[in-house]
């Protein structure tokens, strides 16, 4: 394992020590969080779904009016550079495009997130938090609310927080998408209300591939604990499909077979796309 102080980063197409991948505190990007990002997974020295993540990154930049000179090809080459520079076969990599007074492209890395098996066999605890992301379709760095919600969840011993909007719907997690199951139908908020994650799209494809139904209907927070649904789960690049076992300290049903089959399928697809 490479220690953090020895990790290399890529800044504007140049390999530097990760400690030099910094922004001046006076920059607009730092002061106003005017930037967009993507988190990608490296397996066997290749980025999983690189093209789709880069496409969404560029779409997020365009969505908030962040103008920059970086092309998809340049970003993909920068990803290859950080893999070669660090010599790792697996890792979590973050792509950050900064705007404002000047542009920068940062590619940084950390050890690949791997969760305990029990998270998938027994489920995880979540809390609820009243708040919704600003411009939810775009993955911007405006994450103060996400941070506060996740900090509160962890203080309460939970793994994640579900964000509840002003209409009382549980839309998504602070770093994940949210799904509910009733019989053979999976429910999730519509694309306009949540981040259209790359893993979310794979989840939706897997649901249909396995013969289940999808309903783009948000789940009211009032129905999380009243038995209206058979199960709930979260999804993200690192999590895959992770079942929920409790909400605000109250146990909810955990469905392993259907959610587990989705998780297995999307992980299989990740390996299938590698060279």
Secondary structure, DSSP 8 states (H G I E B T S, - for coil): ---GGG-EEEETTEEEEGGG----TTSHHHHH--EEEEEEEEETTEETTHHHHHHHHHHHHHHTT------HHHHHHHHHHHHHHHT-SSEEEEEEEE-SSS-EEEEEEE------THHHHT-EEEEEEE---TTTTS-BS--HHHHHHHHHHHHTT-SEEEEE-TTSEEEEESSSEEEEEETTEEE---TTTS---HHHHHHHHHHHHTT-EEE---EEGGGSSSS--SEEEEEETTTEEEEEEEETTEE-----HHHHHHHHHHHHHHHHT--
